[in-house]
Amino acid sequence: MTGRKMEILAPAGTMEALQAAVRCGADAVYLGGKELNARRSAQNFDGEELARAVDYCHVRGAKVMLTLNTVMTDDELPALLRQGEEAARAGVDWIIVQDLGIAALLRQVCPGVRLCASTQMAIHTLDGARMARELGMERVVLARELSREEIGSIAAHAGIETEVFVHGALCMCLSGQCYLSAMIGGRSGNRGMCAQPCRLPFASREREYGLSLKDMSLIEKIDQLQELGVTSLKIEGRMKRPEYVAAAVTACVAAREGREVDYGQLRSVFSRSGFTSGYFDGKIGPELFGTRQKEDVTAAAGVLDQLAALCRHETPLVPVEMDFAMEPGRPVELCCRDRDGHEVRVEGPLPQEARTRPTDEGLVRRGLEKTGGTPYYLDKLTCRLGEGLMVPVSVLNSLRKEALEELTCQRAGETAPHPFDPSGIRTAVPAPPSTAPAPWRVRLASLEQMTPRVEREAAAVILPLSQLARDDRWREWKVPVWGELPQAAFTAGEKRMKERLACLKEKGLTQVTAGNLGMVRLAREMGFVPHGDFSLNLLNSYALREGAALGLADATLSFELNLQKAARLERPLPIGILAYGYLPLMTVRACPIRSRSGCGDCPGRGFLTDRLGNRLPVDCLEREVSHLYNDRPLWLADRPRSLEGWDFLTLFFTQESPDQVDQVLRLYREGRPLEGRKTGGLYFRELL
């Protein structure tokens, strides 16, 4: 076991929650500003509140992480700079980021603030963590879906600090890869406005709530995380009340110190049918799923008062040493110092001759150790006392109060603002649209979907690696063929993928699509040309610049970006859009249609039915990750203006037959509408 103490990192959606976290022993808190964070529905902190929060934490020895873990559009650059300046002035210790453009801009304008890669960056692999480090991150928040062995491998070999969620809600989808809330109601999870539709009924044969997972808790595994070399233990819950934060922090502190944890209290304050550690334990099955029951709600009422008492008052967190001097003919003096090098000296009146009992060390100690209501406690006392002298207890109280107040001012004043200089920013300049007809790229889910028409009309055909590895018929096609790297890969899948890539490279494969930072790095390392996929969530010109710097040949924009804004982007590399397809709304590790007996004879495909009767397709990629798709296809053929000006267009086929593939190609060439249900996606809407 490593000797380093792991940090306990707590959520703070309000000042009350922040105080609860620190008073219960959190080493750091994470909080959001009023703009550009992944929990915009929390109360959050404006500039003045942020400065007060940082002072409060720094006085008590805790660090502050500001969340800018969302994606932005070009017109939100002023908001980003406001948030960056507020963070720099307040002296925050870290900023958590998701967007490649935001990360690049922050490195430029406030280089003194350390950057942490959000779990929204979708870091699942060693390559992903190493890419985050190469992008200037000093810490990475690992995906919640990782097993013990996967966490250990990254912590040991990535060369970057690791932050691991140990308690709180589990999203069904891999973070940063969920588009369900955006597609259903225009509230984007990638922009901090998730409406949590996954908690609604999505029924399969196995369960009514096919997308709702229990809350996770790894608190009883904290000793294992210590052995793995994890840096920080993160508690989820910026939308939760202070009592929840108090309970979770108290439990984490107890577990870290090897003391008994009150798991009953922890479950009572909030749970969804109990807790799970399934991902960590490698047990990914039906036991992961759960919903909030009536008894879960009623249990909370019984513990709130008890939990509120944990954080109602100041907790003595900061040890201080005091030197008290009382000598004849000189004012009494108290020197107070902390372990961070701060020191204050205060003086009182001249001592008096004792008429009865002189002031002794015991009396001095009793007067000076009364630090209640402050964050300090007396750790060591040294006294120099002249014989036969005394001072009133009121003088000791006054000296103690004055010294600790001045020490607090020193500790708060130690928070120096970071440099902030936006003068070097090169504002994005919209590029003129392409005037040539955009070439079609055709993404197929299987070899069997290939047709002569696709071979004639496509500029490139994209297939999953598993399909290219099945047989070599693709080598005979008279069209360039690219491999599709998965949106996510874990240990077994990553090993299999690397073996396939090496084999396919020998057979002539040279280009791949990559929708994940780890995949981009892997493609480059293995000598492939990477094309940025939609799941990189590229929505702004600054992220596109970073993509070009990473070596992307081109980039498919996120389908969360409306077309008006997309058309105004700078083009440091060629850009295109998904123009057709059943859009992928979720990428999940816990298959929602898996039965209690396992995968068995499952063909790898099924459906979930929502409360309106819509059937959303689900498919499984080699039993490692599954995808949930929209129930109707994106259709732009009858909106020809939307297809103009791009460097390429991608037709994204999943469940279509070869005849349907040909029909789509024909209708798009002819600019005709599709009969039946279809959607314009998010291209003509403004996301919240």
Summary of the structure (lengths in Angstrom):
residues: 688
radius of gyration: 29.2
end to end distance: 45.7
largest distance: 110.9
contacts: 2443
relative contact order: 0.12
helix: 35%
strand: 22%
